[in-house]
């Protein structure tokens, strides 16, 4: 059972709050990062300079460089929050090389995709609330309400609202109708699966579980979902919010779709389930979802997710 009493929430951001960009995974080109920085500035936030990293293989920098960048951003008084430049692959390496058992003061950490690994670690080991939302070069750079862009209302609310919860229209489809409450957790399914057997293995009992990804064939999503099921990670989940899984079409006409896979594997769980929400990887404006807070999923029509408590404190 997830213990909500130990939850650690970061301080709410406000106009002028400073974001520190960090690159825990793959590198990105300078132009989309700069466009994302300008978008944060338009929203009224400041963006500090990013540490210079030397790309290595398919990583934005060496493991030591990327780990130092992350820990320094948490430690520094020059910023109030952290936002990833992009995902890709590599966040897990930060946790593999003498990662400290205790961390500096909690700050909002915003990102998705490969950031799932880091966000699950922060929850499992420290009970930190984090934010599954747009990054500088993956969402913010495309703009508000634009394809591959982001939803401004959910982004602002998640990181600034310290007085109450709020409701997110999920714009999806109710596969299994009903309503349930739980702690909102999850992320990219391949990264969630990748925590199994690690010291920060994802805890899903009592959760409203967010499951999303991109660029996979339906049979590959089937394989991941079956692994999670057989590992017992779905047996005590209270509700599921599934993304719209872009670029995941069947390889053969008439073969099962991702929706078909979700109906077959998730449907028999008998818990409220929404499919097709614009979370994480999506061609629609991305919602920002706080991870580690109490929420209520109502699977009726296109579905709603009610965040029952603020994700930040005053």
GUKEBA-509946 format. One record per residue (C-alpha): residue number from 1; residue in one letter; x, y, z. Coordinates in nm, 2 decimals, decimal comma, padded with zeros to 4 digits. Layout:
<pts>
{pt NUM a {X Y Z}}
...
</pts>
This chain:
<pts>
{pt 1 x {00,00 00,00 00,00}}
{pt 2 x {00,13 00,35 -00,09}}
{pt 3 x {00,19 00,56 00,22}}
{pt 4 x {00,07 00,92 00,14}}
{pt 5 x {00,17 01,05 00,48}}
{pt 6 x {00,54 01,07 00,38}}
{pt 7 x {00,49 01,26 00,06}}
{pt 8 x {00,73 01,55 00,00}}
{pt 9 x {00,60 01,84 -00,21}}
{pt 10 x {00,81 02,12 -00,36}}
{pt 11 x {00,74 02,48 -00,32}}
{pt 12 x {00,50 02,65 -00,56}}
{pt 13 x {00,64 02,85 -00,84}}
{pt 14 x {00,53 03,21 -00,92}}
{pt 15 x {00,60 03,48 -01,17}}
{pt 16 x {00,98 03,52 -01,19}}
{pt 17 x {01,06 03,17 -01,05}}
{pt 18 x {01,38 03,03 -01,21}}
{pt 19 x {01,40 02,70 -01,40}}
{pt 20 x {01,73 02,52 -01,44}}
{pt 21 x {01,75 02,32 -01,76}}
{pt 22 x {01,91 01,98 -01,73}}
{pt 23 x {01,99 01,69 -01,97}}
{pt 24 x {01,98 01,36 -01,79}}
{pt 25 x {01,95 01,15 -02,11}}
{pt 26 x {02,01 01,23 -02,48}}
{pt 27 x {02,14 01,55 -02,63}}
{pt 28 x {01,92 01,80 -02,82}}
{pt 29 x {01,99 02,07 -03,07}}
{pt 30 x {02,04 02,42 -02,94}}
{pt 31 x {01,75 02,57 -03,15}}
{pt 32 x {01,46 02,38 -03,00}}
{pt 33 x {01,60 02,43 -02,65}}
{pt 34 x {01,62 02,81 -02,70}}
{pt 35 x {01,26 02,81 -02,83}}
{pt 36 x {01,15 02,63 -02,52}}
{pt 37 x {01,34 02,87 -02,30}}
{pt 38 x {01,16 03,16 -02,47}}
{pt 39 x {00,83 02,99 -02,41}}
{pt 40 x {00,90 02,97 -02,04}}
{pt 41 x {00,99 03,33 -02,04}}
{pt 42 x {00,66 03,42 -02,21}}
{pt 43 x {00,49 03,24 -01,93}}
{pt 44 x {00,66 03,47 -01,68}}
{pt 45 x {00,94 03,24 -01,56}}
{pt 46 x {01,31 03,28 -01,58}}
{pt 47 x {01,56 03,02 -01,72}}
{pt 48 x {01,91 02,99 -01,59}}
{pt 49 x {02,21 02,90 -01,80}}
{pt 50 x {02,27 02,53 -01,85}}
{pt 51 x {02,60 02,37 -01,76}}
{pt 52 x {02,82 02,29 -02,06}}
{pt 53 x {02,81 01,91 -02,14}}
{pt 54 x {03,02 01,72 -02,38}}
{pt 55 x {02,80 01,47 -02,57}}
{pt 56 x {02,92 01,11 -02,54}}
{pt 57 x {02,77 00,83 -02,75}}
{pt 58 x {02,39 00,88 -02,74}}
{pt 59 x {02,41 01,07 -02,41}}
{pt 60 x {02,41 01,45 -02,36}}
{pt 61 x {02,72 01,41 -02,15}}
{pt 62 x {02,91 01,16 -01,95}}
{pt 63 x {02,73 01,00 -01,65}}
{pt 64 x {02,93 01,21 -01,41}}
{pt 65 x {02,85 01,53 -01,60}}
{pt 66 x {02,48 01,46 -01,61}}
{pt 67 x {02,46 01,35 -01,25}}
{pt 68 x {02,66 01,66 -01,14}}
{pt 69 x {02,43 01,88 -01,34}}
{pt 70 x {02,12 01,73 -01,18}}
{pt 71 x {02,25 01,74 -00,82}}
{pt 72 x {02,39 02,09 -00,87}}
{pt 73 x {02,06 02,22 -00,99}}
{pt 74 x {01,89 02,08 -00,68}}
{pt 75 x {02,16 02,23 -00,46}}
{pt 76 x {02,19 02,57 -00,61}}
{pt 77 x {02,00 02,87 -00,47}}
{pt 78 x {02,01 03,03 -00,82}}
{pt 79 x {01,70 02,83 -00,93}}
{pt 80 x {01,36 02,72 -00,80}}
{pt 81 x {01,28 02,43 -01,03}}
{pt 82 x {01,43 02,18 -01,28}}
{pt 83 x {01,31 02,11 -01,63}}
{pt 84 x {01,46 01,86 -01,87}}
{pt 85 x {01,57 01,95 -02,22}}
{pt 86 x {01,45 01,62 -02,37}}
{pt 87 x {01,43 01,25 -02,30}}
{pt 88 x {01,58 00,98 -02,52}}
{pt 89 x {01,78 00,75 -02,31}}
{pt 90 x {02,02 00,76 -02,02}}
{pt 91 x {01,86 00,88 -01,70}}
{pt 92 x {01,91 00,54 -01,54}}
{pt 93 x {02,29 00,59 -01,55}}
{pt 94 x {02,26 00,88 -01,30}}
{pt 95 x {02,13 00,63 -01,05}}
{pt 96 x {02,40 00,37 -01,11}}
{pt 97 x {02,71 00,57 -01,02}}
{pt 98 x {02,74 00,66 -00,65}}
{pt 99 x {02,40 00,84 -00,64}}
{pt 100 x {02,37 00,99 -00,29}}
{pt 101 x {02,12 00,84 -00,05}}
{pt 102 x {02,00 01,19 00,05}}
{pt 103 x {01,93 01,48 -00,18}}
{pt 104 x {01,93 01,86 -00,14}}
{pt 105 x {01,61 02,05 -00,09}}
{pt 106 x {01,32 01,93 -00,30}}
{pt 107 x {01,23 02,13 -00,61}}
{pt 108 x {00,98 02,07 -00,89}}
{pt 109 x {01,13 01,83 -01,15}}
{pt 110 x {00,95 01,85 -01,49}}
{pt 111 x {00,98 01,61 -01,78}}
{pt 112 x {00,84 01,29 -01,93}}
{pt 113 x {00,96 00,99 -02,14}}
{pt 114 x {01,30 00,88 -02,02}}
{pt 115 x {01,25 01,10 -01,71}}
{pt 116 x {01,01 00,83 -01,59}}
{pt 117 x {01,31 00,64 -01,45}}
{pt 118 x {01,42 00,94 -01,24}}
{pt 119 x {01,07 01,03 -01,14}}
{pt 120 x {01,00 00,67 -01,01}}
{pt 121 x {01,33 00,68 -00,82}}
{pt 122 x {01,24 01,01 -00,66}}
{pt 123 x {00,90 00,87 -00,55}}
{pt 124 x {01,02 00,53 -00,44}}
{pt 125 x {01,32 00,65 -00,24}}
{pt 126 x {01,22 01,00 -00,13}}
{pt 127 x {00,84 01,02 -00,18}}
{pt 128 x {00,89 01,33 -00,39}}
{pt 129 x {00,61 01,47 -00,60}}
{pt 130 x {00,73 01,54 -00,96}}
{pt 131 x {00,56 01,65 -01,28}}
{pt 132 x {00,50 01,45 -01,60}}
{pt 133 x {00,49 01,73 -01,85}}
{pt 134 x {00,66 01,91 -02,14}}
{pt 135 x {01,03 01,97 -02,17}}
{pt 136 x {01,22 02,25 -02,34}}
{pt 137 x {01,28 02,07 -02,67}}
{pt 138 x {00,99 01,83 -02,64}}
{pt 139 x {00,66 02,02 -02,59}}
{pt 140 x {00,74 02,38 -02,49}}
{pt 141 x {00,92 02,44 -02,82}}
{pt 142 x {00,60 02,37 -03,02}}
{pt 143 x {00,39 02,61 -02,83}}
{pt 144 x {00,06 02,63 -02,65}}
{pt 145 x {-00,23 02,43 -02,79}}
{pt 146 x {-00,02 02,33 -03,10}}
{pt 147 x {00,03 01,97 -03,23}}
{pt 148 x {00,32 01,82 -03,03}}
{pt 149 x {00,29 02,12 -02,80}}
{pt 150 x {00,15 02,15 -02,45}}
{pt 151 x {-00,15 02,25 -02,25}}
{pt 152 x {-00,08 02,58 -02,07}}
{pt 153 x {-00,35 02,56 -01,81}}
{pt 154 x {-00,25 02,22 -01,67}}
{pt 155 x {00,12 02,32 -01,67}}
{pt 156 x {00,06 02,64 -01,48}}
{pt 157 x {-00,18 02,49 -01,24}}
{pt 158 x {00,04 02,19 -01,15}}
{pt 159 x {00,34 02,39 -01,06}}
{pt 160 x {00,18 02,70 -00,90}}
{pt 161 x {-00,15 02,60 -00,73}}
{pt 162 x {-00,09 02,55 -00,36}}
{pt 163 x {-00,44 02,60 -00,23}}
{pt 164 x {-00,66 02,33 -00,39}}
{pt 165 x {-00,69 02,05 -00,64}}
{pt 166 x {-00,82 02,07 -01,00}}
{pt 167 x {-00,97 01,87 -01,27}}
{pt 168 x {-00,82 01,75 -01,60}}
{pt 169 x {-01,04 01,66 -01,90}}
{pt 170 x {-00,87 01,35 -02,04}}
{pt 171 x {-01,00 01,37 -02,39}}
{pt 172 x {-00,99 01,00 -02,42}}
{pt 173 x {-01,23 00,70 -02,43}}
{pt 174 x {-01,37 00,50 -02,14}}
{pt 175 x {-01,27 00,14 -02,19}}
{pt 176 x {-01,40 00,03 -01,85}}
{pt 177 x {-01,64 00,27 -01,69}}
{pt 178 x {-01,64 00,36 -01,32}}
{pt 179 x {-01,47 00,58 -01,07}}
{pt 180 x {-01,17 00,52 -00,83}}
{pt 181 x {-00,93 00,71 -00,61}}
{pt 182 x {-00,56 00,65 -00,57}}
{pt 183 x {-00,21 00,79 -00,59}}
{pt 184 x {-00,12 00,91 -00,94}}
{pt 185 x {00,19 00,73 -01,06}}
{pt 186 x {00,35 00,58 -01,37}}
{pt 187 x {00,49 00,72 -01,70}}
{pt 188 x {00,64 00,56 -02,01}}
{pt 189 x {00,56 00,19 -01,99}}
{pt 190 x {00,90 00,07 -02,11}}
{pt 191 x {01,07 00,27 -01,84}}
{pt 192 x {00,82 00,16 -01,58}}
{pt 193 x {00,90 -00,20 -01,68}}
{pt 194 x {01,27 -00,12 -01,66}}
{pt 195 x {01,24 -00,06 -01,28}}
{pt 196 x {01,15 -00,42 -01,21}}
{pt 197 x {01,42 -00,59 -01,01}}
{pt 198 x {01,59 -00,26 -00,92}}
{pt 199 x {01,61 -00,11 -00,57}}
{pt 200 x {01,36 00,15 -00,69}}
{pt 201 x {01,11 -00,09 -00,84}}
{pt 202 x {00,78 00,08 -00,91}}
{pt 203 x {00,52 00,04 -00,64}}
{pt 204 x {00,18 00,03 -00,80}}
{pt 205 x {-00,06 -00,10 -00,53}}
{pt 206 x {-00,34 00,15 -00,47}}
{pt 207 x {-00,23 00,36 -00,77}}
{pt 208 x {-00,40 00,53 -01,05}}
{pt 209 x {-00,15 00,42 -01,31}}
{pt 210 x {-00,04 00,63 -01,60}}
{pt 211 x {00,08 00,42 -01,90}}
{pt 212 x {00,20 00,57 -02,22}}
{pt 213 x {00,47 00,54 -02,49}}
{pt 214 x {00,55 00,58 -02,86}}
{pt 215 x {00,70 00,41 -03,16}}
{pt 216 x {00,62 00,05 -03,06}}
{pt 217 x {00,43 -00,22 -03,24}}
{pt 218 x {00,11 -00,34 -03,06}}
{pt 219 x {00,27 -00,68 -02,99}}
{pt 220 x {00,56 -00,50 -02,81}}
{pt 221 x {00,31 -00,31 -02,59}}
{pt 222 x {00,13 -00,64 -02,53}}
{pt 223 x {00,46 -00,79 -02,41}}
{pt 224 x {00,53 -00,50 -02,17}}
{pt 225 x {00,17 -00,51 -02,03}}
{pt 226 x {00,18 -00,89 -01,99}}
{pt 227 x {00,52 -00,86 -01,81}}
{pt 228 x {00,37 -00,60 -01,57}}
{pt 229 x {00,06 -00,82 -01,52}}
{pt 230 x {00,26 -01,13 -01,45}}
{pt 231 x {00,49 -00,94 -01,22}}
{pt 232 x {00,19 -00,85 -01,01}}
{pt 233 x {00,21 -00,48 -01,09}}
{pt 234 x {-00,15 -00,45 -01,21}}
{pt 235 x {-00,32 -00,67 -00,96}}
{pt 236 x {-00,39 -00,40 -00,70}}
{pt 237 x {-00,40 -00,09 -00,93}}
{pt 238 x {-00,72 00,11 -00,88}}
{pt 239 x {-00,75 00,27 -01,22}}
{pt 240 x {-00,56 00,33 -01,54}}
{pt 241 x {-00,50 00,62 -01,77}}
{pt 242 x {-00,35 00,51 -02,10}}
{pt 243 x {-00,20 00,75 -02,35}}
{pt 244 x {-00,28 00,76 -02,72}}
{pt 245 x {00,04 00,57 -02,82}}
{pt 246 x {00,15 00,76 -03,13}}
{pt 247 x {00,34 00,59 -03,41}}
{pt 248 x {00,23 00,25 -03,27}}
{pt 249 x {00,03 00,12 -03,57}}
{pt 250 x {00,01 -00,25 -03,65}}
{pt 251 x {00,26 -00,37 -03,90}}
{pt 252 x {-00,01 -00,56 -04,09}}
{pt 253 x {-00,35 -00,44 -04,19}}
{pt 254 x {-00,61 -00,61 -03,97}}
{pt 255 x {-00,37 -00,69 -03,69}}
{pt 256 x {-00,46 -00,59 -03,34}}
{pt 257 x {-00,42 -00,22 -03,25}}
{pt 258 x {-00,29 -00,08 -02,93}}
{pt 259 x {-00,64 -00,02 -02,83}}
{pt 260 x {-00,73 -00,38 -02,89}}
{pt 261 x {-00,43 -00,49 -02,68}}
{pt 262 x {-00,54 -00,26 -02,39}}
{pt 263 x {-00,90 -00,40 -02,41}}
{pt 264 x {-00,77 -00,76 -02,40}}
{pt 265 x {-00,52 -00,72 -02,12}}
{pt 266 x {-00,65 -00,42 -01,91}}
{pt 267 x {-01,02 -00,48 -01,96}}
{pt 268 x {-01,04 -00,80 -01,75}}
{pt 269 x {-00,89 -00,61 -01,45}}
{pt 270 x {-01,23 -00,46 -01,41}}
{pt 271 x {-01,10 -00,12 -01,30}}
{pt 272 x {-01,19 00,22 -01,44}}
{pt 273 x {-00,97 00,26 -01,75}}
{pt 274 x {-00,93 00,55 -02,00}}
{pt 275 x {-00,75 00,51 -02,33}}
{pt 276 x {-00,62 00,78 -02,55}}
{pt 277 x {-00,54 01,07 -02,31}}
{pt 278 x {-00,29 01,33 -02,44}}
{pt 279 x {-00,02 01,26 -02,18}}
{pt 280 x {00,35 01,22 -02,24}}
{pt 281 x {00,41 01,12 -02,60}}
{pt 282 x {00,12 01,26 -02,80}}
{pt 283 x {00,06 01,45 -03,12}}
{pt 284 x {-00,19 01,67 -02,93}}
{pt 285 x {-00,12 01,94 -02,67}}
{pt 286 x {00,04 01,75 -02,38}}
{pt 287 x {-00,13 01,77 -02,04}}
{pt 288 x {00,09 01,82 -01,73}}
{pt 289 x {00,02 01,56 -01,47}}
{pt 290 x {00,16 01,56 -01,11}}
{pt 291 x {00,30 01,22 -00,99}}
{pt 292 x {00,26 01,13 -00,63}}
{pt 293 x {-00,06 01,30 -00,54}}
{pt 294 x {-00,41 01,17 -00,46}}
{pt 295 x {-00,65 01,17 -00,75}}
{pt 296 x {-00,99 01,04 -00,87}}
{pt 297 x {-01,04 00,90 -01,21}}
{pt 298 x {-01,39 00,90 -01,35}}
{pt 299 x {-01,42 00,68 -01,66}}
{pt 300 x {-01,73 00,81 -01,82}}
{pt 301 x {-01,73 00,95 -02,17}}
{pt 302 x {-01,39 01,10 -02,25}}
{pt 303 x {-01,29 01,07 -01,88}}
{pt 304 x {-01,18 01,32 -01,62}}
{pt 305 x {-00,90 01,31 -01,37}}
{pt 306 x {-00,96 01,51 -01,05}}
{pt 307 x {-00,64 01,60 -00,87}}
{pt 308 x {-00,76 01,59 -00,50}}
{pt 309 x {-00,47 01,79 -00,35}}
{pt 310 x {-00,22 02,05 -00,45}}
{pt 311 x {00,11 01,92 -00,59}}
{pt 312 x {00,31 02,21 -00,44}}
{pt 313 x {00,31 02,39 -00,11}}
{pt 314 x {00,31 02,77 -00,04}}
</pts>
